[in-house]
Amino acid sequence: MLQIEFRDSYRVDLEELLTEDGDMSDLVEEATKLFRKNPDDTRLDSHPLRRR
């Protein structure tokens, strides 16, 4: 299973999002589980990241 490292800025943004819309919690958790299992899962509607 893929290891995900969350940055502090992600945690702050997530907290703000969940404060505005608590129903998003389940969606965020499900997307995180899918990403850990398979980052290329088509249900994620993800895009390639650019490296610096």
C-alpha positions in Angstrom: 0.0 0.0 0.0 1.2 3.5 -0.9 2.5 5.7 1.9 1.1 9.3 1.8 2.9 12.2 3.5 0.4 15.0 4.3 1.9 18.5 4.6 0.8 21.0 7.2 -0.8 23.2 4.5 -2.9 20.2 3.4 -4.1 19.6 7.0 -5.1 23.3 7.4 -7.0 23.3 4.0 -8.7 20.1 4.9 -9.8 21.4 8.3 -11.2 24.5 6.6 -13.0 22.4 4.0 -14.6 20.2 6.6 -15.6 23.2 8.7 -17.5 24.6 5.7 -19.0 21.2 4.6 -18.8 18.3 7.1 -20.3 15.9 4.5 -17.0 16.1 2.6 -15.3 14.0 5.2 -16.5 10.7 3.8 -15.6 11.7 0.2 -12.0 12.7 1.3 -11.5 9.5 3.2 -12.8 7.3 0.3 -10.6 9.2 -2.2 -7.6 8.7 0.1 -8.2 5.0 0.4 -8.6 4.6 -3.4 -5.4 6.6 -4.0 -3.4 4.5 -1.5 -4.5 1.3 -3.2 -4.1 2.6 -6.8 -3.0 6.1 -7.6 -4.1 5.6 -11.2 -7.6 4.6 -10.3 -10.0 6.3 -12.9 -12.6 7.1 -10.2 -10.2 9.6 -8.7 -10.2 11.9 -11.8 -6.6 12.7 -11.0 -4.0 14.4 -13.1 -0.2 14.0 -13.5 1.8 16.1 -11.1 4.7 18.2 -12.3 8.0 17.9 -10.5 10.0 21.0 -9.7 
